[in-house]
Every structure is written in C-alpha cells, then in structure tokens.
Amino acid sequence: MPTERDVLGEEPRVGVFVCKCGINIAGVIDVDDVSDYAASLPNVVYTGENLFTCSQDTQVSIKEIIDEHKLNRVVVASCTPKTHEGIFMDTLEEAGLNKYLFEMANIRNQDSWMHFHEPEKATAKAKDLIRMAVARVSTLGPLHDKKISIIDKALVIGGGIAGMTSAKALADQGFHVTLLEKEETLGGLGRRLHHTIEGDDIQVFVKELADAWKPMSTSTCSNRPWWWSSADTKATSRPRCWWGRT
C-alpha cells in the first residue's frame, strides 16, 4: 500500500465517475448529459463514464486517473454504497488517497430503478444527487481508523422478560452483566401473564429466566430513588436492586 498523500491545505480537486451499469442506469438516465453537467460543478476537474465502474479494469483506470489529474477527492455515481463503497475506498487507498475522501451518489437504486418511467426527471434527479455528492466531498478531510479497547461489561436496565433475555445472551457470550431492576423480584409484566396463545406456560418461562439471576452475595439493594432524565423532565421510581451473574 503506497504512503498516503497529505492533501490538507490543497484546494479540492474532484473527480466524478459516472457509471452506466449496463442498461440499469444508462437505459433510463442520459449519462452523457449528466456527465457534462458534473463537469460544470465547482471543484470538479475530471469527469468520466464507465460501463461498469465496479469492474477490476475500471479500478485500475481510476487509480491512473487520480495520479494523472492529481485528484484529491472522488465521487462515484453508480449503485448502492451498501455493496460497493468498500471497493472504491480500497481503490483510493491503493492510489495513495485517504479512503474517506470519497462519496457515492446512488443514481441506480434511488433513481433509475425508481423513476424508470420518467427518464427526463430521472436525469434531472441524477444531476441533483451528483451535485450534492460533489458539494459534500469537497468539504471532507482525511480520517483514520482507530482501534480501541472494549470493556467486557454490560448494564441492562429492566428485569422483565426482554431485559433478562438480553442479559442472559450477553452473559453467555462472556460479558460481565449487571441487571438493574426497580422491583424486588424479576419478571416485570411477565409475572402478570399466564399462557401464550399456543398454550405455553409463561410463569414457568419467567421462573427459568429469573433463576439464572439470583442475587449474588456481593449484590446490593438500595432504597434510594433512581432518576431518568431528559432535556427538561425528571421522574423518580421505586427503590432499585442490582442483580448479577458471574
């Protein structure tokens, strides 16, 4: 992997790559018109069209274009970032750019597929999406991933069926779990119910969950009220107990 270029202090030089995605995009959107429009946007110094921007050949081409035109920001107008963003971010890194100096405009899922019956409006929307992507990427700066340590402890508030189930799932994964319940017994509203629609005994189920959370010898019970607070509301509840399992 090449050394990352320091682009701080440079004026944005944006490259826009418009994908035809076979006929998925080009069959509805006027890609030539969209590409010409992108070239007129502030900070854009390169625009190009590709049949399939996600192909390996195109990734090689993008790296060459980044180097040739000294691009420091990239916009890809294509499909969904959910499946393809990582490909382009890797390409930026291989070209010596920070992978976060990148933005995608989803002109397939959010445009050509949705407005296939209105090509002119779909083309206009594609321009809007690309204009927004260019405006955003122009403001981006490099970011760097960090590794942080994880404290393998969890606090679950509420000892009803949902709370006990969540706490048990965490404990089974090796987390030290503290279950916080305002009542002296666990179960919540489940203690008021008896049978499911299928005829299963809810009380037996609640007891099995609660038995896994018997108070430890080191657990404490406080008669001090606890507080839930938001912007301008506060409310107290009844005393709370801590339950734990090792």
C-alpha positions as CSV (number, residue, x, y, z in Angstrom):
1,M,0.0,0.0,0.0
2,P,1.5,3.4,-1.0
3,T,2.1,6.1,1.5
4,E,-1.0,8.3,2.0
5,R,-0.8,11.7,0.3
6,D,-1.2,14.7,2.6
7,V,-4.0,16.7,1.0
8,L,-4.6,19.1,3.9
9,G,-4.3,22.6,2.6
10,E,-4.9,21.7,-1.0
11,E,-7.9,23.1,-2.9
12,P,-10.4,20.3,-3.7
13,R,-9.8,18.6,-7.0
14,V,-12.8,16.3,-7.5
15,G,-13.1,13.5,-10.0
16,V,-16.6,12.3,-10.9
17,F,-17.0,8.8,-12.3
18,V,-20.5,8.2,-13.7
19,C,-21.5,4.5,-14.1
20,K,-23.8,3.3,-16.8
21,C,-24.3,-0.1,-15.0
22,G,-25.1,-1.7,-18.3
23,I,-28.7,-0.7,-19.0
24,N,-29.6,-0.4,-15.3
25,I,-28.7,3.3,-15.3
26,A,-28.0,4.2,-19.0
27,G,-31.3,2.7,-20.1
28,V,-33.1,5.4,-18.2
29,I,-30.7,8.2,-17.4
30,D,-29.0,10.3,-20.1
31,V,-25.5,9.6,-18.8
32,D,-23.8,11.9,-21.3
33,D,-25.9,14.8,-20.2
34,V,-25.2,14.0,-16.5
35,S,-21.5,13.7,-17.1
36,D,-21.4,17.1,-18.9
37,Y,-23.3,18.7,-16.0
38,A,-20.9,17.2,-13.5
39,A,-18.0,18.8,-15.3
40,S,-19.5,22.2,-14.7
41,L,-19.7,21.8,-10.9
42,P,-17.3,23.7,-8.6
43,N,-14.1,21.9,-7.8
44,V,-14.6,19.2,-10.4
45,V,-11.5,18.8,-12.6
46,Y,-12.3,15.4,-14.2
47,T,-15.5,13.5,-15.3
48,G,-15.7,10.2,-16.9
49,E,-18.2,7.5,-17.9
50,N,-17.8,3.8,-17.3
51,L,-19.9,0.8,-18.4
52,F,-19.3,-0.9,-15.1
53,T,-17.4,1.3,-12.6
54,C,-17.0,-1.6,-10.1
55,S,-15.1,-3.8,-12.5
56,Q,-11.4,-4.6,-11.8
57,D,-10.3,-2.9,-15.1
58,T,-12.1,0.3,-14.0
59,Q,-10.4,0.3,-10.6
60,V,-7.0,0.2,-12.3
61,S,-8.2,3.1,-14.6
62,I,-9.4,5.2,-11.6
63,K,-6.0,4.9,-9.9
64,E,-4.3,6.1,-13.0
65,I,-6.7,9.0,-13.4
66,I,-6.2,10.0,-9.8
67,D,-2.5,10.2,-10.3
68,E,-2.7,11.9,-13.8
69,H,-5.1,14.6,-12.7
70,K,-3.8,14.9,-9.1
71,L,-7.3,14.3,-7.8
72,N,-7.8,14.6,-4.0
73,R,-11.5,13.8,-3.8
74,V,-13.6,11.2,-5.7
75,V,-17.3,10.9,-6.4
76,V,-18.7,7.7,-8.0
77,A,-22.2,8.0,-9.3
78,S,-23.5,4.4,-9.6
79,C,-25.3,2.0,-7.4
80,T,-25.6,1.5,-3.7
81,P,-22.7,2.1,-1.3
82,K,-24.1,-0.7,0.8
83,T,-22.5,-3.2,-1.6
84,H,-19.8,-1.3,-3.5
85,E,-18.5,1.5,-1.3
86,G,-15.7,-0.7,0.1
87,I,-14.4,-1.4,-3.4
88,F,-13.9,2.2,-4.2
89,M,-12.5,3.1,-0.8
90,D,-9.9,0.4,-1.3
91,T,-9.0,1.8,-4.7
92,L,-8.5,5.3,-3.2
93,E,-6.1,3.8,-0.6
94,E,-4.2,2.0,-3.4
95,A,-3.9,5.3,-5.2
96,G,-2.4,7.0,-2.1
97,L,-5.6,8.8,-1.0
98,N,-7.3,8.6,2.3
99,K,-10.3,6.3,1.8
100,Y,-12.7,8.8,3.4
101,L,-12.1,11.5,0.7
102,F,-14.9,9.7,-1.2
103,E,-18.6,10.0,-1.8
104,M,-21.1,7.9,-3.7
105,A,-24.3,9.1,-5.5
106,N,-26.7,6.3,-5.7
107,I,-28.3,7.0,-9.1
108,R,-29.4,3.4,-9.7
109,N,-31.4,2.3,-6.6
110,Q,-32.6,5.8,-5.7
111,D,-33.1,7.0,-9.2
112,S,-33.1,4.9,-12.4
113,W,-34.8,1.9,-10.8
114,M,-37.4,4.1,-9.1
115,H,-38.1,6.5,-12.0
116,F,-37.7,4.2,-15.0
117,H,-41.0,5.6,-16.4
118,E,-39.8,9.2,-16.3
119,P,-36.3,9.4,-18.0
120,E,-36.2,13.2,-18.1
121,K,-37.0,13.6,-14.4
122,A,-34.6,10.7,-13.6
123,T,-31.8,12.5,-15.4
124,A,-32.6,15.7,-13.5
125,K,-32.6,13.9,-10.2
126,A,-29.2,12.2,-11.1
127,K,-27.8,15.7,-11.5
128,D,-29.1,16.7,-8.1
129,L,-27.6,13.7,-6.5
130,I,-24.2,14.2,-8.0
131,R,-24.3,18.0,-7.2
132,M,-24.9,17.1,-3.6
133,A,-22.2,14.4,-3.5
134,V,-19.7,16.9,-5.0
135,A,-20.6,19.6,-2.5
136,R,-20.2,17.2,0.4
137,V,-16.9,15.5,-0.7
138,S,-15.4,19.0,-1.2
139,T,-15.7,19.6,2.5
140,L,-14.3,16.2,3.6
141,G,-11.0,15.8,5.3
142,P,-8.9,12.7,5.9
143,L,-9.9,10.3,8.7
144,H,-8.0,7.4,10.2
145,D,-9.4,4.3,11.8
146,K,-8.6,3.7,15.4
147,K,-8.6,0.6,17.5
148,I,-10.0,1.0,21.0
149,S,-10.2,-1.5,23.8
150,I,-13.6,-2.9,24.8
151,I,-14.7,-3.2,28.4
152,D,-16.4,-6.6,28.5
153,K,-19.1,-5.4,30.9
154,A,-22.7,-4.5,30.2
155,L,-25.6,-2.9,32.1
156,V,-29.1,-3.9,31.2
157,I,-31.9,-1.7,32.7
158,G,-35.1,-3.6,33.3
159,G,-35.5,-7.1,34.6
160,G,-38.5,-8.1,32.6
161,I,-38.6,-10.9,30.0
162,A,-36.8,-8.7,27.4
163,G,-34.2,-7.5,29.9
164,M,-33.4,-10.9,31.3
165,T,-33.2,-12.5,27.8
166,S,-30.8,-9.7,26.6
167,A,-28.7,-10.0,29.8
168,K,-28.5,-13.8,29.5
169,A,-27.5,-13.6,25.9
170,L,-24.7,-11.2,26.8
171,A,-23.6,-13.3,29.8
172,D,-23.5,-16.4,27.6
173,Q,-21.0,-14.5,25.3
174,G,-18.7,-14.0,28.3
175,F,-19.7,-10.5,29.3
176,H,-19.9,-9.5,32.9
177,V,-23.5,-8.3,33.1
178,T,-25.3,-6.1,35.7
179,L,-29.1,-6.3,35.5
180,L,-30.8,-3.3,37.0
181,E,-34.4,-3.8,38.2
182,K,-36.6,-1.4,40.2
183,E,-38.7,-4.2,41.8
184,E,-37.5,-6.7,44.4
185,T,-38.3,-9.6,42.0
186,L,-37.5,-10.2,38.4
187,G,-40.1,-10.8,35.7
188,G,-41.7,-7.4,35.0
189,L,-45.1,-7.6,33.3
190,G,-44.4,-11.3,32.6
191,R,-45.4,-12.0,36.1
192,R,-48.9,-10.9,35.3
193,L,-49.3,-13.2,32.3
194,H,-50.0,-17.0,32.4
195,H,-50.2,-18.6,29.0
196,T,-49.3,-17.8,25.4
197,I,-51.7,-18.1,22.5
198,E,-50.1,-21.5,21.8
199,G,-50.8,-22.6,25.4
200,D,-47.2,-22.4,26.8
201,D,-46.8,-21.6,30.5
202,I,-45.4,-18.1,30.8
203,Q,-44.8,-18.3,34.5
204,V,-42.5,-21.4,34.0
205,F,-40.6,-19.5,31.4
206,V,-40.2,-16.4,33.6
207,K,-39.1,-18.5,36.6
208,E,-36.4,-20.2,34.5
209,L,-35.1,-16.8,33.4
210,A,-35.2,-15.4,36.9
211,D,-33.4,-18.4,38.4
212,A,-30.4,-17.6,36.3
213,W,-30.2,-14.2,38.0
214,K,-30.4,-15.0,41.7
215,P,-28.8,-12.1,43.7
216,M,-25.1,-12.7,44.2
217,S,-23.7,-12.5,47.8
218,T,-22.0,-9.3,46.8
219,S,-25.1,-7.7,45.2
220,T,-26.6,-4.7,46.9
221,C,-30.1,-3.3,47.2
222,S,-30.6,0.4,47.6
223,N,-33.7,2.3,48.8
224,R,-32.6,5.5,47.2
225,P,-34.8,6.6,44.2
226,W,-33.2,6.4,40.8
227,W,-33.7,9.0,38.1
228,W,-34.5,9.0,34.4
229,S,-33.8,12.4,32.9
230,S,-34.2,14.1,29.5
231,A,-33.9,17.7,28.4
232,D,-36.3,19.1,31.0
233,T,-38.2,16.2,32.7
234,K,-37.3,14.0,35.6
235,A,-39.1,11.3,37.4
236,T,-38.3,9.0,40.3
237,S,-39.2,5.4,40.6
238,R,-39.4,3.0,43.5
239,P,-36.2,1.5,45.1
240,R,-33.8,-0.4,42.9
241,C,-31.8,-3.6,43.3
242,W,-28.8,-4.8,41.4
243,W,-28.6,-8.4,40.2
244,G,-25.6,-10.0,38.8
245,R,-24.2,-13.3,37.4
246,T,-20.6,-14.4,37.0
